């Protein structure tokens, strides 16, 4: 079991790609920078490949009424290329690529899927479970499963954006032993604050690290209600005398609006474990699950 996990968490800016190769070059720049920083993990945002919609000749003409069909037409055929690219970069640079969701249709269901691409070539997929009104409007479906996974012996979990606002999911993963949670996001200003406070709450309640990676910028599609994103990359942690981070913000970016880049942090898992065992507050040990069940049943 490792006592340290170095991560790079991205703020990734939307670009209007004319071809897939431009997207590939954009992503690889982040991978190279994360590897150069000595990171074992690069966290990428929700809808990482959103700008690929501009590879279609009709992109500028798409309004809100047409966007659902447009996603299916453009994104779904690109999923194999997306997976091949990210899997290849993970292997080439010997780094875990986590998050980076891709929207696609599978068996008639629209899914927003996050991934873990491992250096050994293996992949894990985590579908977004809770859907926003906008996602339901484009006929998306929510995922039904949740899985923990290991990176160098460290138990980790992965959610997509809105899912971090539901404490039951984090509790399920913590019951499986996770210590680190990765959360790719795409949201506007109010949503960015919801992600901020929810991630900090999940870190506090469950005594874990929560790493959040946002997609930022303006897509320009649909033309009558364009997708746009904002927010900072950050890592939330418990607040106690062992972690010694008074506001629970272990690391945070400070980029200008719309600027992209990476934050790098060594997640001190030895200190996190000490916090769980000997911190001034011990949320995991002090829980009363049987009482909660009783109260819910009354």
Secondary structure by P-SEA (a helix, b strand, c coil): cccbbbbbbbbbbbbbcccaaaaaaaaaaaaaaaaaacccbbbbbcccccccccccccccccccccaaaaaaaccccaaaaaaaaaaaaaaaacbbbccbbbbbbccccccbbbbbbccccbbbbbccccccaaaaaabbbbbcbbbbbbccccccccccccccccaaaaaaaaaacccbbbbbbcccaaaaaaaaaaaaaaaaaccbbbbbbbbbccccccccbbbbbccccbbbbbbcccccccccccccccccccccccccccccaaaaaaaaccccccccccccaaaaaaaaac
